[in-house]
Amino acid sequence: MKLKRVVVTGLGALTPIGNTIDEYWNGLVNGVSGADLITHFDPSKFKTQFACEVKNFDATDFIDRKESRRMDPFAQYAMVTSDEALKDSGLDIEKVDKLRVGVIWGAGIGGLKTFQEEVTNFALGDGSPRFNPFFIPKMIADIAPGLISIKHGFMGPNYTTVSACASSANAIIDALNNIRLGNADVIITGGSEAAVTEAGMGGFNAMHAMSTRNDDPKSASRPFDANRDGFVLGEGSGALVIEEYEHAVARGAKIYAEVIGGGLSSDAYHMTAPHPEGLGVVAVMQNCLRNAGLKPEDVDAINTHGTSTPLGDVAELKAIGKVFGDYAKNININSTKSMTGHLLGAAGAVEAIASILAMEHGIVPPTINHSTVDENIDPALNLTLNKAQKREVNVAMSNTFGFGGHNACVVFKKLD
């Protein structure tokens, strides 16, 4: 069976550094930090008092007020970005075969704010089980693709992938494979997350996973820097319309890039820590290259998982060295989490979009906030430090990893 070609025809983004695709790209190339003191709640008693929040966003600007109240923020974000991506794609929703259009979405946590509020209200009450009738549908991670499909009548494959911070990269790979195999012509894919809540911040603080640089939050996310002290929690969403190549050509769609491969692996090592030698990361990049039919020297840029944790950054760069050898020094390596923070289940989608836009514009966004060399990192690697770099990018790889040892890698190529 000959696999079908798959392309990207629409993009949407809602991030801590921009609420549309254009704003997001502008923030990326200009090295804008999305980190600041938390406004969603009073963080004064928390070890970490800052995050990368979505700014100047009101769901009712996009969604009917009554409907928006029935959605957790993570689902609101999904609705807004999927609408932007669909509009960008130019897809005529009234003419398309809706049985052949699916929605595959990623979320690592889902409706955390809803869960927190409902359980807190119960705990502070008199013990009577007075729960909101929308508690469960607002909370469950799979509601986002359900709501997108209900709005537009899409009846193709519809589900959520949950693999912690690798969730939306998994969603993109599943969407790729469904179209390759002929199960759909178009799939709206991506991911969303809204975990900047008391429960989210408290939980990650208890794990000692997040930066506590409260005196200078804007520089706290510093991947590859010797003084990094943990990730910065972010929120938001990224959406992609991906489409069978012939279907896109037939309707005259703008094509951003071809999705040519995806790889998956497991660290099989620890609940939260990466393998120190990056063995699972080596495997996922090798699997991705094999799936795409590429050689290591075909890759021009890698958007790393690069969370700004002491262990994770070194392990990933070691893995890149093992997979790409001496050629690694020719690759532009970066971490856009230095600007957006870590969007958890939405990270894979938001960073895939950054990779696609790097190809379109011939600019690799920087890894900001780097000031001190880490002696454990190969100095020959081009980590795209502090300033964006112009270069032709024909093939771009995006890495995303999650608690539980889940690894996902996606690779995009300029259309021939």
C-alpha positions as CSV (number, residue, x, y, z in Angstrom):
1,M,0.0,0.0,0.0
2,K,1.4,3.4,-1.0
3,L,1.1,5.9,1.8
4,K,-0.5,9.2,1.0
5,R,1.5,12.5,1.3
6,V,0.4,14.9,4.1
7,V,0.8,18.6,4.2
8,V,0.1,21.5,6.6
9,T,-2.5,24.0,5.2
10,G,-3.6,26.0,8.3
11,L,-2.1,27.3,11.6
12,G,-3.5,28.8,14.8
13,A,-1.8,29.9,18.0
14,L,-2.7,31.3,21.4
15,T,0.5,31.7,23.5
16,P,2.1,33.7,26.3
17,I,3.9,35.8,23.6
18,G,1.1,36.3,21.1
19,N,-2.6,35.5,20.7
20,T,-2.5,34.8,16.9
21,I,0.0,33.2,14.5
22,D,1.4,36.5,13.4
23,E,1.8,37.8,17.0
24,Y,3.4,34.5,18.1
25,W,5.9,34.6,15.3
26,N,6.8,38.2,16.0
27,G,7.4,37.3,19.7
28,L,9.6,34.4,18.7
29,V,11.9,36.2,16.3
30,N,12.3,39.1,18.6
31,G,13.1,37.0,21.6
32,V,10.2,38.1,23.8
33,S,9.8,36.4,27.2
34,G,6.3,35.6,28.2
35,A,7.1,35.1,31.8
36,D,5.7,37.4,34.5
37,L,4.1,37.4,37.9
38,I,0.9,35.3,38.1
39,T,-2.4,37.2,37.7
40,H,-4.8,34.2,37.7
41,F,-4.6,33.9,41.5
42,D,-2.6,35.3,44.4
43,P,0.7,33.4,44.3
44,S,2.3,35.1,47.3
45,K,2.5,31.9,49.4
46,F,3.9,29.7,46.5
47,K,7.6,28.9,46.0
48,T,7.2,30.0,42.3
49,Q,5.1,33.1,41.9
50,F,5.4,33.6,38.1
51,A,4.4,31.8,34.9
52,C,3.9,32.3,31.2
53,E,0.2,33.2,31.1
54,V,-1.9,33.9,28.1
55,K,-2.5,37.7,28.1
56,N,-5.3,40.0,27.1
57,F,-7.6,37.1,26.3
58,D,-11.4,37.1,26.8
59,A,-13.1,33.9,25.6
60,T,-16.3,35.8,25.0
61,D,-14.7,37.8,22.3
62,F,-14.7,34.5,20.3
63,I,-17.3,32.2,21.9
64,D,-20.9,32.9,23.0
65,R,-20.9,33.8,26.7
66,K,-23.3,30.9,27.7
67,E,-21.2,28.4,25.7
68,S,-17.9,29.7,27.1
69,R,-19.1,29.1,30.7
70,R,-19.5,25.4,29.8
71,M,-15.9,25.2,28.8
72,D,-12.7,25.0,30.9
73,P,-10.0,27.4,29.7
74,F,-8.1,24.6,28.0
75,A,-11.1,23.9,25.8
76,Q,-11.7,27.6,25.1
77,Y,-8.1,27.9,23.9
78,A,-8.6,24.9,21.6
79,M,-11.8,26.4,20.1
80,V,-10.1,29.7,19.4
81,T,-6.9,28.3,17.8
82,S,-8.7,25.6,15.7
83,D,-11.0,28.4,14.3
84,E,-7.9,30.5,13.4
85,A,-6.3,27.4,11.7
86,L,-9.4,26.6,9.8
87,K,-9.8,30.2,8.6
88,D,-6.1,30.2,7.6
89,S,-6.5,27.0,5.7
90,G,-9.3,28.4,3.5
91,L,-11.2,25.1,3.8
92,D,-14.8,25.5,2.7
93,I,-16.5,23.8,5.6
94,E,-19.9,23.7,3.8
95,K,-18.5,21.9,0.8
96,V,-16.0,19.5,2.4
97,D,-17.0,15.8,3.0
98,K,-17.4,16.0,6.8
99,L,-17.2,12.3,7.1
100,R,-13.6,12.7,5.9
101,V,-12.6,15.4,8.3
102,G,-11.3,14.5,11.8
103,V,-10.1,16.2,15.0
104,I,-7.2,14.6,16.9
105,W,-6.1,16.8,19.9
106,G,-3.6,16.6,22.7
107,A,-3.9,17.6,26.3
108,G,-1.7,16.4,29.1
109,I,-4.0,17.4,32.0
110,G,-7.2,18.9,30.6
111,G,-9.7,20.8,32.8
112,L,-7.6,21.3,35.9
113,K,-9.2,24.6,36.8
114,T,-12.6,23.1,36.6
115,F,-11.6,20.1,38.7
116,Q,-9.9,22.3,41.3
117,E,-12.9,24.6,41.6
118,E,-15.5,21.8,41.9
119,V,-13.6,19.7,44.4
120,T,-12.7,22.8,46.5
121,N,-16.4,24.0,46.6
122,F,-17.4,20.5,47.7
123,A,-14.7,20.3,50.4
124,L,-15.7,23.7,51.8
125,G,-19.4,22.9,51.8
126,D,-21.6,20.9,54.2
127,G,-20.9,17.6,52.5
128,S,-23.8,17.8,50.1
129,P,-22.8,16.7,46.6
130,R,-23.8,19.9,44.8
131,F,-21.7,19.6,41.7
132,N,-22.1,21.6,38.5
133,P,-23.8,19.4,35.9
134,F,-21.0,20.4,33.4
135,F,-18.3,19.4,35.9
136,I,-17.3,16.2,34.1
137,P,-17.7,17.3,30.5
138,K,-15.7,20.5,31.3
139,M,-12.9,18.5,32.9
140,I,-12.3,15.6,30.7
141,A,-9.3,15.9,28.3
142,D,-11.2,14.6,25.3
143,I,-13.8,17.3,25.3
144,A,-11.7,19.7,23.2
145,P,-11.8,17.7,20.0
146,G,-15.4,16.8,20.7
147,L,-16.4,20.4,20.9
148,I,-14.5,21.3,17.7
149,S,-16.2,18.5,15.8
150,I,-19.7,19.5,17.2
151,K,-19.2,23.1,16.1
152,H,-18.3,22.2,12.6
153,G,-20.0,18.8,12.1
154,F,-16.8,17.0,11.5
155,M,-17.5,13.2,11.6
156,G,-14.0,11.7,11.0
157,P,-11.6,10.3,13.6
158,N,-12.1,12.2,16.8
159,Y,-10.1,11.7,20.1
160,T,-7.5,13.1,22.5
161,T,-4.0,11.8,23.0
162,V,-2.7,12.0,26.5
163,S,1.0,11.4,27.0
164,A,1.9,14.3,29.4
165,C,4.0,16.9,27.7
166,A,4.3,14.8,24.5
167,S,0.5,14.8,24.1
168,S,0.1,17.2,21.1
169,A,3.1,15.8,19.3
170,N,1.5,12.4,19.6
171,A,-1.7,14.0,18.2
172,I,0.1,15.3,15.2
173,I,1.7,11.9,14.6
174,D,-1.6,10.1,14.9
175,A,-3.2,12.6,12.5
176,L,-0.3,12.1,10.0
177,N,-0.8,8.3,10.1
178,N,-4.6,8.5,9.8
179,I,-4.3,10.6,6.6
180,R,-1.4,8.5,5.3
181,L,-3.5,5.4,5.6
182,G,-6.5,7.0,3.9
183,N,-8.8,7.2,7.0
184,A,-9.4,11.0,6.5
185,D,-8.6,13.8,4.0
186,V,-8.3,16.5,6.6
187,I,-7.5,16.5,10.3
188,I,-7.5,19.4,12.7
189,T,-4.8,18.6,15.2
190,G,-2.7,20.3,18.0
191,G,-3.1,20.7,21.7
192,S,-4.1,23.0,24.5
193,E,-3.4,23.3,28.2
194,A,-4.4,25.7,31.0
195,A,-2.6,24.5,34.2
196,V,-1.6,27.9,35.7
197,T,-3.8,27.3,38.7
198,E,-3.1,26.8,42.4
199,A,-3.2,23.0,42.0
200,G,-0.9,23.1,38.9
201,M,1.7,25.4,40.5
202,G,1.6,23.7,43.9
203,G,1.9,20.3,42.4
204,F,4.9,21.1,40.2
205,N,6.5,23.0,43.1
206,A,6.2,20.0,45.3
207,M,8.2,18.1,42.7
208,H,10.9,20.7,42.7
209,A,10.5,20.9,38.9
210,M,10.0,24.6,38.4
211,S,12.2,27.6,38.5
212,T,11.9,29.7,41.7
213,R,13.6,32.8,40.2
214,N,10.9,35.1,41.6
215,D,13.2,38.2,41.5
216,D,13.7,38.0,37.7
217,P,10.9,35.9,36.1
218,K,11.5,37.1,32.6
219,S,14.9,35.4,32.5
220,A,13.9,32.3,34.5
221,S,13.4,30.0,31.5
222,R,17.0,29.6,30.4
223,P,17.5,26.3,28.5
224,F,21.2,25.1,28.3
225,D,22.4,27.8,30.7
226,A,24.6,26.6,33.5
227,N,22.4,28.4,36.1
228,R,19.0,27.0,34.9
229,D,16.9,25.9,37.9
230,G,13.8,24.4,36.4
231,F,11.0,25.0,33.9
232,V,8.5,27.9,33.8
233,L,4.9,26.8,33.5
234,G,3.1,28.1,30.4
235,E,-0.4,27.9,29.0
236,G,-2.1,28.2,25.6
237,S,-2.8,26.3,22.5
238,G,-1.5,25.5,19.0
239,A,-3.6,24.1,16.1
240,L,-2.7,22.8,12.7
241,V,-4.9,21.8,9.7
242,I,-3.1,18.9,8.1
243,E,-4.4,17.5,4.8
244,E,-3.8,14.8,2.2
245,Y,-1.6,16.4,-0.5
246,E,-3.8,15.8,-3.5
247,H,-6.9,17.1,-1.6
248,A,-5.0,20.3,-0.8
249,V,-3.8,20.8,-4.3
250,A,-7.2,20.2,-5.8
251,R,-8.7,23.0,-3.8
252,G,-5.8,25.4,-4.4
253,A,-4.7,25.5,-0.7
254,K,-1.7,27.3,0.5
255,I,0.8,24.7,1.7
256,Y,3.1,25.6,4.6
257,A,5.1,22.3,4.7
258,E,5.0,18.6,4.3
259,V,4.7,16.4,7.3
260,I,7.1,13.6,6.4
261,G,7.6,11.6,9.5
262,G,7.0,10.9,13.2
263,G,8.8,8.8,15.8
264,L,7.8,7.5,19.2
265,S,9.8,5.8,22.0
266,S,9.9,5.3,25.7
267,D,12.7,6.0,28.2
268,A,11.5,3.1,30.3
269,Y,13.6,4.6,33.1
270,H,11.8,6.9,35.6
271,M,8.4,8.5,36.3
272,T,9.7,12.0,35.9
273,A,13.5,12.1,35.2
274,P,15.0,11.5,31.8
275,H,17.5,8.8,31.1
276,P,20.9,10.6,31.9
277,E,22.3,9.4,28.6
278,G,19.2,10.2,26.6
279,L,18.7,6.7,25.3
280,G,15.0,7.0,24.7
281,V,15.6,10.4,23.0
282,V,18.2,8.7,20.7
283,A,15.6,6.1,19.8
284,V,12.8,8.6,19.1
285,M,14.9,10.7,16.7
286,Q,16.3,7.6,14.9
287,N,12.7,6.3,14.6
288,C,11.5,9.6,13.2
289,L,14.4,9.8,10.7
290,R,13.7,6.3,9.6
291,N,9.9,6.9,9.3
292,A,10.6,10.0,7.2
293,G,13.2,8.3,5.0
294,L,15.8,10.9,6.0
295,K,19.5,10.8,6.8
296,P,20.8,12.7,9.8
297,E,22.6,15.2,7.5
298,D,19.2,16.2,5.9
299,V,18.1,18.0,9.0
300,D,18.7,21.8,9.2
301,A,17.0,22.7,12.5
302,I,15.9,21.0,15.7
303,N,13.4,22.7,18.1
304,T,14.4,20.8,21.3
305,H,12.2,19.9,24.2
306,G,14.6,22.1,26.1
307,T,12.7,22.8,29.3
308,S,15.4,24.5,31.3
309,T,15.8,21.6,33.8
310,P,19.3,20.6,34.9
311,L,19.0,17.0,33.8
312,G,16.8,17.2,30.8
313,D,18.7,19.7,28.7
314,V,22.0,17.8,29.0
315,A,20.4,14.5,28.2
316,E,18.7,15.8,25.1
317,L,21.8,17.4,23.7
318,K,23.8,14.2,24.4
319,A,21.2,12.3,22.4
320,I,21.5,14.8,19.5
321,G,25.3,14.3,19.5
322,K,24.8,10.5,19.3
323,V,22.3,10.6,16.5
324,F,23.9,13.3,14.4
325,G,27.6,12.9,15.2
326,D,29.9,15.6,13.8
327,Y,27.1,16.9,11.6
328,A,25.3,18.2,14.8
329,K,27.4,21.3,14.8
330,N,25.8,22.3,11.4
331,I,22.3,22.2,12.8
332,N,20.5,25.2,14.3
333,I,19.3,23.9,17.7
334,N,17.0,26.0,19.8
335,S,14.4,26.0,22.6
336,T,11.4,28.2,22.1
337,K,10.4,27.3,25.7
338,S,12.9,30.0,26.7
339,M,10.2,32.4,25.5
340,T,6.8,30.6,25.9
341,G,7.6,28.6,29.0
342,H,6.5,25.0,29.1
343,L,2.9,24.5,27.7
344,L,2.8,20.9,28.9
345,G,0.4,19.0,26.6
346,A,0.2,21.9,24.1
347,A,4.0,22.2,23.8
348,G,4.4,19.8,20.9
349,A,1.9,21.7,18.7
350,V,3.1,25.2,19.6
351,E,6.7,24.2,18.9
352,A,5.8,22.3,15.7
353,I,4.3,25.6,14.5
354,A,7.6,27.4,15.4
355,S,9.5,24.8,13.3
356,I,7.1,25.3,10.3
357,L,7.4,29.1,10.4
358,A,11.2,28.9,10.7
359,M,11.1,27.1,7.3
360,E,8.7,29.5,5.8
361,H,10.6,32.6,6.9
362,G,14.2,31.3,6.8
363,I,14.7,32.4,10.4
364,V,15.4,30.2,13.4
365,P,14.1,31.7,16.6
366,P,16.5,32.1,19.5
367,T,17.1,30.4,22.8
368,I,17.0,33.5,25.0
369,N,18.3,34.1,28.5
370,H,21.6,32.3,28.0
371,S,24.5,33.9,29.9
372,T,26.6,31.2,31.4
373,V,28.2,28.2,29.5
374,D,27.4,24.8,30.9
375,E,30.6,22.7,30.8
376,N,28.5,19.6,30.4
377,I,27.2,20.8,26.9
378,D,29.3,20.4,23.8
379,P,30.5,23.9,22.9
380,A,30.5,23.1,19.2
381,L,26.7,22.9,19.1
382,N,24.9,26.0,17.7
383,L,22.2,26.6,20.3
384,T,20.9,29.7,18.5
385,L,21.7,31.7,21.6
386,N,19.9,35.0,22.4
387,K,19.3,36.2,18.8
388,A,17.4,34.7,15.9
389,Q,19.6,33.4,13.1
390,K,18.8,33.6,9.4
391,R,19.3,30.4,7.4
392,E,17.5,28.3,4.8
393,V,15.6,25.6,6.6
394,N,14.4,22.8,4.3
395,V,13.9,20.1,7.0
396,A,13.0,20.9,10.6
397,M,12.6,18.5,13.5
398,S,10.6,19.1,16.7
399,N,11.2,17.0,19.9
400,T,8.7,16.7,22.8
401,F,9.0,14.5,25.9
402,G,6.7,13.8,28.8
403,F,6.6,12.4,32.3
404,G,6.4,8.7,32.2
405,G,9.2,8.5,29.7
406,H,7.0,9.3,26.6
407,N,9.0,10.7,23.7
408,A,7.6,12.0,20.4
409,C,9.5,13.5,17.4
410,V,8.0,15.1,14.3
411,V,9.8,16.2,11.2
412,F,8.6,18.7,8.5
413,K,10.0,19.5,5.1
414,K,9.6,22.3,2.6
415,L,7.3,21.1,-0.2
416,D,9.3,20.0,-3.3
